Amino acid sequence: MKPFAYERARSVEEAAELYAAHPGARYLGGGTNLVDLMKLGVEEPAALVDVSRLPLDTVDELPDGSVRIGATVRNSDLAAHPTVRDRYPALSQALLAGASGQLRNAATTGGNLLQRTRCPYFQDTGKPCNKRAPGSGCGARDGVHRDHAVLGHSPQCIATHPSDMAVALAALDAGVELYGADGPRTVPVAEFHRLPGDRPEQDTEIRPGELITGVILPAAPAGLPSLYRKARDRASYAFALASVAAVLAVEGGVVRQAGIAFGGLAHRPWRARHAEKALLGAAPTTAAFERAADLELAAAEPLRDNAFKVRLARNLTVDVLERLAPPTSA
């Protein structure tokens, strides 16, 4: 066993100070991912700064109608929250599609966003992985990569981001609240996670020592149509082969608002901007939904064993959009 220090923070400010005082520290929330990686030897923190008891465990409606989710709100509590179920159903559905009930009872909002890839090459210290050991190579590229990325990958890394929740948050235009040495700031969820490029070890835009303090959902009326669907190898808990979160509002026979994000296809939740642009102002027909999906997925670069993901994502996208807005005749 590798020794490490343990500190329990009593405030956000103290958490940042404790982190700065321990080079090589990690923040500890629910621990459902970090502790597993420590057992595997992938993570070897010099110190754990426990933030699980900070007063960040509530879901609050703000004066402008937006909703703030504290970083330590448990996934189960968030999925069951009446405001989330009423105004942001895709988020509740995504949370319930992730992991098992026991894990959702422990996992936190902030930790969900910061979870690492489940690529087996990343999790096995005996195999090459540029994300875990920069410069060692990507074992998955010529190895087992059925579950890996078809969008936005690089020669350095083809891993996918595992979060279901983050996909829904990206489609909903949520923002991540951060606190660090330079004070608070907010980053859109769709820009929070990075594509691998030549720095696959850097998963997010978070700065050293910054702590996630919450997530902000923009104001949404009750009944705003949103939906999350996930395709996986088994119906019980499993990571997505492909998933789609979408928000779609139709007025006067045309699409007035569209937010679409893919999961299981890239190093981050993939915001489908080209598809959204194609849908705005268009009639909600099956043909329009198919064109939008094809336009977004034209950028896909599947590998030897995962080309099926492109068609799977296309079919999921069309199905989700048809459920949100039953098509008119083409």
C-alpha positions as a Markdown table, in Angstrom:
| # | Residue | x | y | z |
|---|---|---|---|---|
| 1 | Met | 0.0 | 0.0 | 0.0 |
| 2 | Lys | 1.2 | 3.5 | -0.9 |
| 3 | Pro | 0.9 | 6.0 | 2.0 |
| 4 | Phe | -1.0 | 9.2 | 1.4 |
| 5 | Ala | -2.2 | 12.1 | 3.6 |
| 6 | Tyr | -5.9 | 12.7 | 4.3 |
| 7 | Glu | -7.5 | 16.1 | 5.0 |
| 8 | Arg | -11.1 | 16.9 | 5.5 |
| 9 | Ala | -12.1 | 20.4 | 4.2 |
| 10 | Arg | -14.6 | 22.5 | 6.2 |
| 11 | Ser | -15.1 | 25.1 | 3.4 |
| 12 | Val | -14.5 | 25.6 | -0.3 |
| 13 | Glu | -11.7 | 28.0 | 0.5 |
| 14 | Glu | -10.1 | 25.6 | 2.9 |
| 15 | Ala | -10.3 | 22.8 | 0.4 |
| 16 | Ala | -8.4 | 24.9 | -2.2 |
| 17 | Glu | -5.8 | 25.8 | 0.5 |
| 18 | Leu | -5.3 | 22.2 | 1.5 |
| 19 | Tyr | -4.9 | 21.1 | -2.1 |
| 20 | Ala | -2.3 | 23.7 | -2.7 |
| 21 | Ala | -0.4 | 22.6 | 0.5 |
| 22 | His | -0.1 | 19.0 | -0.7 |
| 23 | Pro | 1.5 | 18.7 | -4.2 |
| 24 | Gly | 0.0 | 15.7 | -5.9 |
| 25 | Ala | -3.3 | 15.9 | -4.0 |
| 26 | Arg | -6.7 | 14.8 | -5.3 |
| 27 | Tyr | -10.1 | 15.9 | -4.2 |
| 28 | Leu | -12.3 | 13.1 | -2.7 |
| 29 | Gly | -16.1 | 13.2 | -3.1 |
| 30 | Gly | -18.0 | 9.9 | -3.4 |
| 31 | Gly | -14.8 | 8.1 | -4.4 |
| 32 | Thr | -16.6 | 5.7 | -6.7 |
| 33 | Asn | -14.0 | 6.2 | -9.5 |
| 34 | Leu | -10.9 | 7.6 | -7.7 |
| 35 | Val | -10.7 | 4.9 | -5.1 |
| 36 | Asp | -11.0 | 2.2 | -7.8 |
| 37 | Leu | -8.1 | 3.8 | -9.7 |
| 38 | Met | -6.0 | 4.0 | -6.6 |
| 39 | Lys | -6.5 | 0.2 | -6.1 |
| 40 | Leu | -5.4 | -0.4 | -9.6 |
| 41 | Gly | -2.3 | 1.8 | -9.2 |
| 42 | Val | -3.5 | 4.2 | -11.9 |
| 43 | Glu | -3.9 | 7.0 | -9.4 |
| 44 | Glu | -1.3 | 7.5 | -6.7 |
| 45 | Pro | -2.2 | 10.7 | -4.9 |
| 46 | Ala | 0.1 | 12.2 | -2.3 |
| 47 | Ala | -3.0 | 13.4 | -0.4 |
| 48 | Leu | -6.8 | 13.2 | -0.4 |
| 49 | Val | -8.7 | 16.3 | 0.4 |
| 50 | Asp | -12.2 | 15.2 | 1.4 |
| 51 | Val | -14.8 | 17.6 | 0.1 |
| 52 | Ser | -17.8 | 15.2 | 0.7 |
| 53 | Arg | -19.1 | 17.2 | 3.7 |
| 54 | Leu | -18.9 | 20.6 | 2.2 |
| 55 | Pro | -22.3 | 22.5 | 2.1 |
| 56 | Leu | -22.7 | 21.8 | -1.6 |
| 57 | Asp | -25.5 | 19.2 | -1.4 |
| 58 | Thr | -28.6 | 21.1 | -2.4 |
| 59 | Val | -30.5 | 21.8 | -5.6 |
| 60 | Asp | -31.7 | 25.4 | -5.6 |
| 61 | Glu | -33.8 | 27.5 | -7.9 |
| 62 | Leu | -32.2 | 30.9 | -8.5 |
| 63 | Pro | -34.0 | 34.2 | -8.9 |
| 64 | Asp | -33.6 | 34.2 | -12.7 |
| 65 | Gly | -35.3 | 30.7 | -12.9 |
| 66 | Ser | -32.0 | 28.8 | -13.4 |
| 67 | Val | -31.2 | 25.9 | -11.2 |
| 68 | Arg | -28.0 | 25.3 | -9.2 |
| 69 | Ile | -26.9 | 21.8 | -8.4 |
| 70 | Gly | -24.3 | 21.5 | -5.7 |
| 71 | Ala | -21.2 | 19.5 | -6.4 |
| 72 | Thr | -21.8 | 17.0 | -3.7 |
| 73 | Val | -25.5 | 16.2 | -4.6 |
| 74 | Arg | -25.7 | 12.5 | -5.0 |
| 75 | Asn | -26.7 | 11.1 | -8.4 |
| 76 | Ser | -29.7 | 9.3 | -6.9 |
| 77 | Asp | -31.0 | 12.4 | -5.2 |
| 78 | Leu | -30.5 | 14.5 | -8.3 |
| 79 | Ala | -32.3 | 12.0 | -10.5 |
| 80 | Ala | -35.3 | 12.0 | -8.2 |
| 81 | His | -35.5 | 15.7 | -7.6 |
| 82 | Pro | -39.0 | 17.0 | -8.6 |
| 83 | Thr | -37.6 | 20.1 | -10.4 |
| 84 | Val | -35.1 | 18.1 | -12.4 |
| 85 | Arg | -37.8 | 15.5 | -13.3 |
| 86 | Asp | -40.2 | 18.2 | -14.3 |
| 87 | Arg | -38.0 | 20.7 | -16.2 |
| 88 | Tyr | -35.0 | 18.7 | -17.2 |
| 89 | Pro | -36.2 | 15.1 | -17.8 |
| 90 | Ala | -33.2 | 14.2 | -20.0 |
| 91 | Leu | -30.9 | 14.8 | -17.0 |
| 92 | Ser | -33.0 | 12.5 | -14.7 |
| 93 | Gln | -33.1 | 9.8 | -17.4 |
| 94 | Ala | -29.3 | 10.0 | -18.0 |
| 95 | Leu | -28.6 | 9.7 | -14.3 |
| 96 | Leu | -30.8 | 6.6 | -13.9 |
| 97 | Ala | -29.1 | 5.1 | -17.0 |
| 98 | Gly | -25.7 | 5.3 | -15.3 |
| 99 | Ala | -24.1 | 2.7 | -13.0 |
| 100 | Ser | -26.0 | 0.8 | -10.4 |
| 101 | Gly | -28.4 | 2.0 | -7.7 |
| 102 | Gln | -25.7 | 1.5 | -5.0 |
| 103 | Leu | -23.2 | 3.6 | -7.0 |
| 104 | Arg | -25.7 | 6.3 | -7.7 |
| 105 | Asn | -26.3 | 6.6 | -4.0 |
| 106 | Ala | -22.6 | 7.4 | -3.4 |
| 107 | Ala | -21.5 | 9.2 | -6.6 |
| 108 | Thr | -21.6 | 13.0 | -6.7 |
| 109 | Thr | -22.3 | 15.6 | -9.4 |
| 110 | Gly | -18.8 | 16.9 | -9.4 |
| 111 | Gly | -17.2 | 13.5 | -9.3 |
| 112 | Asn | -19.4 | 12.3 | -12.2 |
| 113 | Leu | -18.0 | 15.1 | -14.4 |
| 114 | Leu | -14.4 | 14.3 | -13.4 |
| 115 | Gln | -14.5 | 10.5 | -13.8 |
| 116 | Arg | -11.8 | 9.0 | -16.0 |
| 117 | Thr | -12.2 | 6.9 | -19.0 |
| 118 | Arg | -13.0 | 3.2 | -18.6 |
| 119 | Cys | -10.6 | 2.2 | -21.5 |
| 120 | Pro | -9.0 | -1.1 | -20.3 |
| 121 | Tyr | -5.6 | 0.1 | -21.6 |
| 122 | Phe | -5.8 | 3.1 | -19.3 |
| 123 | Gln | -6.8 | 0.9 | -16.3 |
| 124 | Asp | -4.1 | -1.6 | -16.8 |
| 125 | Thr | -0.7 | -0.3 | -15.8 |
| 126 | Gly | 1.0 | -3.1 | -17.7 |
| 127 | Lys | -0.3 | -1.8 | -21.0 |
| 128 | Pro | 0.7 | 1.3 | -23.1 |
| 129 | Cys | -1.6 | 4.3 | -22.6 |
| 130 | Asn | -0.8 | 7.9 | -23.4 |
| 131 | Lys | -3.5 | 9.1 | -21.1 |
| 132 | Arg | -2.0 | 7.3 | -18.1 |
| 133 | Ala | 1.7 | 7.5 | -19.1 |
| 134 | Pro | 2.3 | 10.2 | -21.8 |
| 135 | Gly | 4.5 | 9.0 | -24.6 |
| 136 | Ser | 4.0 | 5.2 | -24.0 |
| 137 | Gly | 1.6 | 4.8 | -26.9 |
| 138 | Cys | -2.1 | 3.9 | -27.4 |
| 139 | Gly | -2.6 | 0.2 | -27.0 |
| 140 | Ala | -6.2 | 0.4 | -28.1 |
| 141 | Arg | -5.6 | 1.8 | -31.5 |
| 142 | Asp | -4.2 | -1.5 | -32.9 |
| 143 | Gly | -5.8 | -3.6 | -30.1 |
| 144 | Val | -9.3 | -3.9 | -28.7 |
| 145 | His | -11.2 | -0.8 | -29.6 |
| 146 | Arg | -14.8 | -1.8 | -30.3 |
| 147 | Asp | -16.1 | 0.6 | -27.5 |
| 148 | His | -13.8 | 3.5 | -28.4 |
| 149 | Ala | -14.2 | 6.9 | -30.1 |
| 150 | Val | -15.3 | 7.6 | -33.7 |
| 151 | Leu | -15.4 | 11.4 | -33.4 |
| 152 | Gly | -12.6 | 13.8 | -32.4 |
| 153 | His | -10.0 | 11.2 | -31.6 |
| 154 | Ser | -6.3 | 11.6 | -32.3 |
| 155 | Pro | -3.3 | 9.3 | -32.9 |
| 156 | Gln | -2.5 | 9.7 | -29.3 |
| 157 | Cys | -5.8 | 8.6 | -27.8 |
| 158 | Ile | -9.1 | 7.0 | -28.9 |
| 159 | Ala | -10.7 | 6.7 | -25.4 |
| 160 | Thr | -14.3 | 7.8 | -24.8 |
| 161 | His | -15.7 | 9.7 | -21.8 |
| 162 | Pro | -18.0 | 7.5 | -19.7 |
| 163 | Ser | -20.4 | 9.9 | -18.2 |
| 164 | Asp | -24.2 | 9.8 | -19.0 |
| 165 | Met | -25.0 | 12.8 | -16.9 |
| 166 | Ala | -22.5 | 15.0 | -18.7 |
| 167 | Val | -24.1 | 14.2 | -22.1 |
| 168 | Ala | -27.5 | 15.5 | -20.8 |
| 169 | Leu | -25.9 | 18.5 | -19.2 |
| 170 | Ala | -24.2 | 19.4 | -22.5 |
| 171 | Ala | -27.4 | 19.2 | -24.5 |
| 172 | Leu | -29.1 | 21.4 | -21.8 |
| 173 | Asp | -26.5 | 24.2 | -22.0 |
| 174 | Ala | -25.4 | 23.7 | -18.4 |
| 175 | Gly | -22.4 | 25.4 | -16.9 |
| 176 | Val | -19.8 | 24.1 | -14.4 |
| 177 | Glu | -19.0 | 26.3 | -11.5 |
| 178 | Leu | -15.3 | 26.2 | -10.4 |
| 179 | Tyr | -13.4 | 27.6 | -7.5 |
| 180 | Gly | -9.6 | 28.0 | -7.3 |
| 181 | Ala | -6.7 | 30.2 | -6.5 |
| 182 | Asp | -8.0 | 32.8 | -9.0 |
| 183 | Gly | -11.5 | 32.8 | -7.5 |
| 184 | Pro | -14.7 | 31.5 | -9.0 |
| 185 | Arg | -15.5 | 31.0 | -12.7 |
| 186 | Thr | -18.0 | 29.1 | -14.8 |
| 187 | Val | -17.3 | 27.0 | -17.9 |
| 188 | Pro | -20.0 | 25.6 | -20.3 |
| 189 | Val | -20.3 | 21.8 | -19.8 |
| 190 | Ala | -19.9 | 21.4 | -23.6 |
| 191 | Glu | -16.5 | 23.0 | -23.4 |
| 192 | Phe | -15.4 | 21.6 | -20.0 |
| 193 | His | -14.1 | 18.3 | -21.3 |
| 194 | Arg | -11.3 | 18.3 | -23.9 |
| 195 | Leu | -10.6 | 16.4 | -27.1 |
| 196 | Pro | -7.3 | 14.4 | -26.7 |
| 197 | Gly | -5.2 | 16.1 | -29.4 |
| 198 | Asp | -1.5 | 15.6 | -28.3 |
| 199 | Arg | -2.4 | 16.0 | -24.6 |
| 200 | Pro | -4.7 | 13.1 | -23.8 |
| 201 | Glu | -3.7 | 13.0 | -20.2 |
| 202 | Gln | -5.6 | 16.3 | -19.7 |
| 203 | Asp | -9.3 | 15.4 | -19.6 |
| 204 | Thr | -10.8 | 18.8 | -18.8 |
| 205 | Glu | -10.2 | 22.5 | -18.8 |
| 206 | Ile | -10.0 | 22.5 | -15.0 |
| 207 | Arg | -7.0 | 24.4 | -13.7 |
| 208 | Pro | -4.7 | 22.8 | -11.1 |
| 209 | Gly | -6.3 | 22.9 | -7.7 |
| 210 | Glu | -9.7 | 24.1 | -8.9 |
| 211 | Leu | -12.7 | 22.5 | -7.3 |
| 212 | Ile | -16.1 | 21.9 | -8.9 |
| 213 | Thr | -18.6 | 23.7 | -6.6 |
| 214 | Gly | -21.8 | 23.2 | -8.7 |
| 215 | Val | -23.6 | 23.0 | -12.0 |
| 216 | Ile | -26.0 | 25.7 | -13.3 |
| 217 | Leu | -28.9 | 24.7 | -15.5 |
| 218 | Pro | -30.4 | 27.5 | -17.5 |
| 219 | Ala | -34.0 | 28.4 | -16.8 |
| 220 | Ala | -36.5 | 26.1 | -18.5 |
| 221 | Pro | -40.3 | 25.9 | -18.5 |
| 222 | Ala | -42.0 | 22.9 | -17.1 |
| 223 | Gly | -42.6 | 20.4 | -19.9 |
| 224 | Leu | -39.7 | 21.6 | -22.2 |
| 225 | Pro | -39.2 | 18.4 | -24.3 |
| 226 | Ser | -35.9 | 16.7 | -23.6 |
| 227 | Leu | -34.9 | 13.0 | -23.7 |
| 228 | Tyr | -31.9 | 10.7 | -23.1 |
| 229 | Arg | -31.4 | 7.3 | -24.7 |
| 230 | Lys | -28.5 | 5.0 | -24.3 |
| 231 | Ala | -27.5 | 1.9 | -26.3 |
| 232 | Arg | -25.3 | -0.6 | -24.3 |
| 233 | Asp | -24.4 | -4.3 | -24.4 |
| 234 | Arg | -26.7 | -5.2 | -21.6 |
| 235 | Ala | -29.8 | -3.6 | -20.2 |
| 236 | Ser | -28.5 | -3.5 | -16.6 |
| 237 | Tyr | -25.7 | -1.0 | -15.8 |
| 238 | Ala | -23.1 | -0.7 | -18.5 |
| 239 | Phe | -21.3 | 2.1 | -20.2 |
| 240 | Ala | -22.7 | 3.5 | -23.5 |
| 241 | Leu | -21.8 | 2.2 | -26.9 |
| 242 | Ala | -23.6 | 5.3 | -28.0 |
| 243 | Ser | -26.1 | 7.7 | -26.4 |
| 244 | Val | -28.1 | 10.8 | -27.3 |
| 245 | Ala | -29.5 | 13.6 | -25.2 |
| 246 | Ala | -31.7 | 16.1 | -26.9 |
| 247 | Val | -33.8 | 19.2 | -26.3 |
| 248 | Leu | -36.3 | 20.0 | -29.0 |
| 249 | Ala | -39.0 | 22.7 | -29.0 |
| 250 | Val | -41.4 | 23.0 | -32.0 |
| 251 | Glu | -43.5 | 26.1 | -32.5 |
| 252 | Gly | -45.6 | 27.0 | -35.5 |
| 253 | Gly | -44.7 | 23.8 | -37.3 |
| 254 | Val | -40.9 | 24.3 | -37.2 |
| 255 | Val | -38.1 | 23.7 | -34.8 |
| 256 | Arg | -37.4 | 26.8 | -32.6 |
| 257 | Gln | -34.9 | 25.3 | -30.2 |
| 258 | Ala | -32.5 | 22.3 | -30.5 |
| 259 | Gly | -29.8 | 21.0 | -28.3 |
| 260 | Ile | -28.2 | 17.6 | -29.1 |
| 261 | Ala | -25.3 | 15.8 | -27.5 |
| 262 | Phe | -23.7 | 12.4 | -28.1 |
| 263 | Gly | -22.2 | 10.1 | -25.6 |
| 264 | Gly | -19.9 | 7.1 | -26.1 |
| 265 | Leu | -18.6 | 8.4 | -29.3 |
| 266 | Ala | -15.8 | 10.8 | -28.3 |
| 267 | His | -13.3 | 11.9 | -25.6 |
| 268 | Arg | -16.0 | 14.2 | -24.3 |
| 269 | Pro | -19.7 | 14.7 | -24.6 |
| 270 | Trp | -20.1 | 15.6 | -28.2 |
| 271 | Arg | -22.3 | 18.6 | -28.8 |
| 272 | Ala | -23.9 | 18.2 | -32.2 |
| 273 | Arg | -23.8 | 21.8 | -33.4 |
| 274 | His | -24.1 | 21.0 | -37.1 |
| 275 | Ala | -27.2 | 18.9 | -36.5 |
| 276 | Glu | -28.7 | 21.6 | -34.4 |
| 277 | Lys | -28.1 | 24.3 | -37.0 |
| 278 | Ala | -29.7 | 22.1 | -39.7 |
| 279 | Leu | -32.8 | 21.6 | -37.6 |
| 280 | Leu | -33.5 | 25.2 | -36.6 |
| 281 | Gly | -36.4 | 26.6 | -38.7 |
| 282 | Ala | -37.0 | 23.2 | -40.3 |
| 283 | Ala | -40.2 | 21.2 | -40.1 |
| 284 | Pro | -39.9 | 18.2 | -37.7 |
| 285 | Thr | -39.9 | 15.4 | -40.3 |
| 286 | Thr | -38.1 | 12.1 | -40.3 |
| 287 | Ala | -36.2 | 13.2 | -43.3 |
| 288 | Ala | -35.1 | 16.4 | -41.6 |
| 289 | Phe | -33.9 | 14.4 | -38.5 |
| 290 | Glu | -32.0 | 11.9 | -40.7 |
| 291 | Arg | -30.3 | 14.8 | -42.6 |
| 292 | Ala | -29.3 | 16.5 | -39.4 |
| 293 | Ala | -27.8 | 13.2 | -37.9 |
| 294 | Asp | -26.0 | 12.5 | -41.2 |
| 295 | Leu | -24.5 | 16.0 | -41.3 |
| 296 | Glu | -23.1 | 15.7 | -37.8 |
| 297 | Leu | -21.8 | 12.1 | -38.2 |
| 298 | Ala | -20.1 | 12.9 | -41.5 |
| 299 | Ala | -17.0 | 13.8 | -39.4 |
| 300 | Ala | -16.8 | 10.3 | -37.9 |
| 301 | Glu | -13.6 | 8.4 | -38.4 |
| 302 | Pro | -14.3 | 4.9 | -37.2 |
| 303 | Leu | -11.6 | 2.4 | -36.6 |
| 304 | Arg | -11.3 | -1.3 | -37.6 |
| 305 | Asp | -13.9 | -2.6 | -35.2 |
| 306 | Asn | -16.3 | 0.2 | -34.3 |
| 307 | Ala | -17.9 | 1.5 | -37.5 |
| 308 | Phe | -21.2 | 0.2 | -36.2 |
| 309 | Lys | -21.3 | 3.1 | -33.7 |
| 310 | Val | -21.9 | 5.6 | -36.5 |
| 311 | Arg | -25.2 | 3.9 | -37.7 |
| 312 | Leu | -26.1 | 3.2 | -34.1 |
| 313 | Ala | -25.8 | 6.9 | -33.2 |
| 314 | Arg | -27.7 | 7.9 | -36.3 |
| 315 | Asn | -30.6 | 5.6 | -35.5 |
| 316 | Leu | -30.6 | 6.7 | -31.8 |
| 317 | Thr | -30.7 | 10.4 | -32.8 |
| 318 | Val | -33.6 | 10.0 | -35.2 |
| 319 | Asp | -35.5 | 7.9 | -32.7 |
| 320 | Val | -35.0 | 10.5 | -29.9 |
| 321 | Leu | -36.0 | 13.4 | -32.1 |
| 322 | Glu | -39.1 | 11.6 | -33.3 |
| 323 | Arg | -40.1 | 10.9 | -29.7 |
| 324 | Leu | -39.7 | 14.5 | -28.8 |
| 325 | Ala | -41.5 | 15.8 | -31.9 |
| 326 | Pro | -43.6 | 13.2 | -33.7 |
| 327 | Pro | -42.9 | 13.9 | -37.3 |
| 328 | Thr | -45.2 | 15.6 | -39.8 |
| 329 | Ser | -45.3 | 14.3 | -43.3 |
| 330 | Ala | -42.2 | 14.9 | -45.3 |
